[in-house]
Amino acid sequence: MTEPNKDRANAPEPVQVVGDQWSPRSHQVRDFLARGGVHYRWTDLGRGERGRKLLERAGAGTARLPVLVFPDGSWLADPTDAELAGRIGLRTEAERPFYDLIIVGGGPAGLAAAVYGASEGLRTLIVEQEAPGGQAGQSASIENYLGFPEGITGADLARRAVAQAQRFGVEILAARRVERVRAAGAYRSVALDGGDELRCHAVLLATGVAWRVLDAPGCPRLVGAGVYYGAAGAEAHAVGGRDVYLLGGGNSAGQAAMLLARFARSVTMLVMEESIEERMSQYLVERIQSAGNVHVRTGHTVVEAQGEGRLERITIQDVASGETETVLASALFVFIGAAPRTDWLDGVVARDERGFILAGLDAKDAGWPLPRDPYLLETTVPGVFVAGDVRARSIKRVASAVGEGSMSVSLVHQYLVDG
């Protein structure tokens, strides 16, 4: 089936993706395409003859899965993220060696900063190690973002933001990782994987957060083969008619549950808290309570996952009593919070005990080197700013990330004037 998107009534012919439903790499490719806003159609080679015929027609009958067949008849077999990014039109190499502003991270904060920066004349580059959109790009539905009364998927919001940024001349590098940020006199530089080093006047760290990993026996080896982190959009159609489980009780979990309920036979939410109302917006609580095939088990968690090559069973534990039971499960979607990915900044900028980046007055008290006070979103390195979920004390909401990203540009201008 075609991935859902309200704006695609006149969409071009989709990319055909043929793979194994329980292959982690097939899952990763679908997730990358979904986050990149690419219209695609998924076919499980193990179900029916359609996949085999597609491969034969393309001349890729013996190619390594997953195989992507493009509308022009060309195909890619088991591509790397960089190869995939290049083929779907995402840039992987910078056009110039120097920029006014380099933004590390292509989520809502980074994209908002890019739009405002480029629209105000700053030569702006985004470096995103996956596909633009960040964690918000995986959201099944964002319904409390101003201006979208019917809600919008994270992928659609990211796609619109990318188009808006590119309209102002922003360069976006996808599938590239920043390995180091450093001060070099009056300038700042970022080193990319592969050895490239780019220089700039200012850097914005907008790397967001990553899904917190469920460290239960059996889960790590089954990621992408029945255990998924924040990938409900990419996997929704594949759970048709199945019984699936979801671990988590926040808004992301609630949004995913409602999406999965459109396809799955049943969705069971496992929530460690005593009530889903503790961490979930009321509108989602009401929808879940009225959904006939969504069931909530409070005070429960997952302590083990089992299966040979794919998820088959999970063991559920009652948090209060410690009692366990093992149930059949076709899929487990995990939404147990998020953590910053900032280990690569160790020794560069100051962070709190959880890894979130300190800024403003917090940075002043953590080794700020100049006589002037740091700007509100400035880190302990002058000219290096932070915005969005990765900032210590930030409000973890899409609208807040967009606001901080937008505000950061005015602070960059102040820095460029005052130093």
C-alpha positions, -999 to 999 in steps of 0.1 A, spaced: 0 0 0 10 36 -5 22 56 25 -6 80 37 -2 117 29 -31 141 24 -11 163 1 -3 135 -24 -34 134 -45 -12 145 -75 19 128 -63 44 113 -88 47 76 -93 61 61 -61 94 45 -56 89 7 -53 107 -9 -23 110 -47 -23 124 -64 8 119 -87 37 93 -75 63 116 -87 91 148 -73 78 163 -45 99 178 -29 68 145 -30 50 129 -12 79 157 14 80 153 22 43 116 26 46 120 49 77 146 70 58 123 74 29 94 83 51 114 109 70 127 123 37 91 128 25 96 103 -4 64 88 -18 70 50 -19 52 17 -21 64 -12 0 62 -49 -11 72 -78 12 90 -103 -11 76 -131 11 40 -122 4 27 -131 -31 43 -128 -65 43 -90 -68 77 -85 -54 93 -112 -75 78 -98 -107 89 -63 -99 124 -74 -94 124 -95 -126 110 -66 -147 137 -43 -133 165 -68 -140 172 -71 -103 160 -106 -97 191 -117 -78 201 -84 -62 206 -81 -24 175 -68 -6 161 -43 -1 158 -32 -37 145 2 -46 130 5 -81 126 41 -93 99 54 -118 125 57 -146 133 19 -143 166 23 -125 172 5 -92 195 4 -61 202 -28 -41 208 -25 -4 220 12 -6 239 30 21 221 60 36 245 83 16 238 65 -16 200 66 -9 202 103 0 220 111 -33 195 91 -54 164 108 -39 178 143 -45 194 150 -11 228 167 -11 257 149 6 286 173 -3 289 210 6 291 235 -22 316 259 -5 342 257 23 329 287 43 294 297 56 280 324 79 260 298 98 264 260 100 235 242 117 241 208 131 208 189 130 178 191 106 149 189 130 123 216 137 149 239 155 175 235 128 151 240 100 135 271 116 169 286 121 179 279 85 147 296 72 152 327 93 190 328 87 189 324 50 160 348 46 181 374 64 210 369 41 232 345 60 249 318 39 234 288 58 242 251 58 224 223 76 242 190 83 218 162 92 232 127 99 199 110 89 171 126 69 157 161 77 129 162 102 145 149 134 125 130 159 95 151 152 97 139 116 87 104 128 56 116 146 24 100 134 4 132 139 11 166 153 -23 181 162 -14 209 186 9 229 163 -4 263 155 -19 267 120 -28 231 113 -63 226 128 -66 191 112 -31 181 124 -1 172 103 23 143 102 58 149 112 71 139 78 48 164 61 59 192 84 95 183 77 89 182 40 73 217 40 101 231 61 128 217 39 111 231 8 108 265 25 145 265 36 157 255 1 136 283 -14 157 307 5 189 290 -6 197 269 24 221 240 17 211 207 34 235 178 37 218 145 45 234 113 58 265 132 70 277 132 106 295 161 123 323 146 144 339 177 159 332 214 165 360 237 174 369 274 177 396 286 153 404 322 162 376 344 150 360 315 131 344 282 140 348 249 122 330 216 119 346 183 109 324 158 90 327 121 87 350 113 57 375 140 67 358 172 53 362 203 74 340 234 69 345 268 85 320 294 95 313 325 116 288 307 139 275 272 147 241 262 159 238 229 177 202 216 170 208 178 172 177 171 192 173 139 211 173 101 203 148 76 214 158 60 247 166 23 242 147 -5 260 176 -25 275 156 -57 281 169 -92 271 162 -100 234 152 -64 224 185 -52 209 188 -81 184 152 -77 172 153 -39 165 139 -35 130 126 -71 130 95 -65 151 109 -40 177 107 -4 166 116 30 180 94 58 169 87 43 135 49 38 135 45 57 103 68 35 83 54 3 98 17 10 101 5 -8 70 26 -38 78 7 -45 110 -26 -49 92 -47 -75 110 -21 -82 137 -20 -78 174 7 -52 184 21 -37 216 33 -3 224 54 7 254 51 43 266 26 68 279 35 102 264 21 121 235 43 103 209 30 70 222 -6 81 220 -3 95 185 14 62 174 -13 41 190 -41 59 172 -22 55 138 -16 18 144 -52 13 154 -63 21 119 -45 -10 106 -38 -34 135 -64 -58 149 -55 -46 183 -31 -22 200 -22 -28 236 -5 2 253 18 -7 282 23 22 305 45 22 336 25 50 353 -8 45 371 -27 65 344 -21 77 309 -33 111 319 0 117 338 20 124 307 -4 126 278 -25 155 264 -62 153 272 -73 152 236 -52 120 230 -65 104 263 -101 109 251 -94 94 217 -76 64 231 -104 58 256 -130 59 228 -110 36 204 -125 1 203 -93 -17 195 -68 2 217 -63 -13 252 -43 3 280 -26 -16 307 -12 8 333 16 -2 357 32 -26 332 64 -27 313 83 -51 290 112 -72 305 120 -95 276 115 -100 238 118 -134 221 118 -147 186 140 -163 160 148 -137 133 117 -117 142 97 -108 172 73 -135 183 66 -130 220 72 -104 247 72 -108 285 52 -82 304 58 -74 340 34 -58 366 55 -30 380 40 -32 415 38 -70 420 67 -81 398 45 -108 383 52 -116 346 33 -131 317 45 -139 282 22 -131 252 23 -134 215 33 -102 197 38 -93 161 54 -59 168 65 -38 198 68 0 194 89 16 220 83 53 232 100 55 266 115 89 264 145 104 247 181 113 255 206 138 239 232 125 215 261 148 227 290 125 237 308 137 206 308 172 222 327 160 253 354 186 262 339 211 237 308 227 253 296 223 289 267 199 294 245 189 324 246 155 341 222 140 315 241 154 285 219 184 276 239 214 265 242 244 289 234 279 275 229 315 287 233 320 324 240 283 328 269 286 304 282 317 323 285 296 355 302 267 337 333 282 323 323 311 301 356 327 289 346 363 279 340 395 299 305 399 283 277 376 293 268 348 269 237 354 248 205 335 258 212 304 236 250 307 235 270 278 249 304 280 268 321 285 234 314 320 220 298 318 186 285 283 192 247 283 200 222 257 209 184 254 202 156 228 207 154 197 227 191 192 231 194 224 252 192 220 290 160 233 305 142 235 271 105 227 267 103 195 247 77 205 221 78 211 184 66 247 187 92 255 213 120 240 191 108 261 162 107 292 184 142 287 197 156 280 163 140 312 150 152 332 180 188 319 176 193 338 144 189 371 160 215 361 186 238 350 158 234 385 143 243 400 177 274 379 179 285 388 144 282 425 153 295 425 189 318 393 189 
